[in-house]
């Protein structure tokens, strides 16, 4: 009987101690703060999405073959304008081929066969973005879907800002605790995140049929290029923190 009571008593004591510690933690005071840090940086990466659209009234194969010829020309030309050793690349995305119909009096009529292809260029040669756009359009690109600027060292910049914001949060919490005659005694919770401003994405649209390159397309591209400016990207870090106070 004694052997049985001893473990029970020990368990009860441990339970009571755990309950006491839990209650003590729950009753501890804490202070919550938030802090931000931000910076403005020039982008060093640009991604351009070119659209190539072709069609044929009778043959999907002809529309596809024409699209391939134009896309290959754009791919080869832009490949010579980027530095793959620097992480630049070109890829094809969002390829589609389908018949286009019209409907009249509940009757479906074939209008044409349409093929769409996207050629995406990812490069650090931001200063050549305008030349790339002009070159692609001169070779048959029908549109520039969008242009996105970014920072290659995003993670490092984010970490630096989070570090600055965390220090600011701790200083702020320390001041609040001291004003109430208390001191910080540990972290209750801590979280942080980074975001960029919306101006990292630039919309740029230009139909090839509105361009008058003609026979002098190459010379026109060399003499003048579309004005593309990356501007600056605003990077923000936000930290929310709670500290125990004693």
Secondary structure, DSSP 8 states (H G I E B T S, - for coil): -HHHHHHHHHHHHHHHHHHHHHHHHHH-EEEEEEEEEEEEE---EEEEEEEEEEEESS-HHHHHHHHHHHHHHHHHHHHTTS-GGGT-EEEEEEEEEEEEEEEETTEEEEEEEEEEEEEEEEES-GGGHHHHHHHHHHTT--EEEEEEEE-TTHHHHHHHHHHHHHHHHHHHHHHHHHHTT--EEEEEEEEEEEEE-GGGEE-----GGG---GGGHHHHHHH---------EEEEEEEEEEEEE-
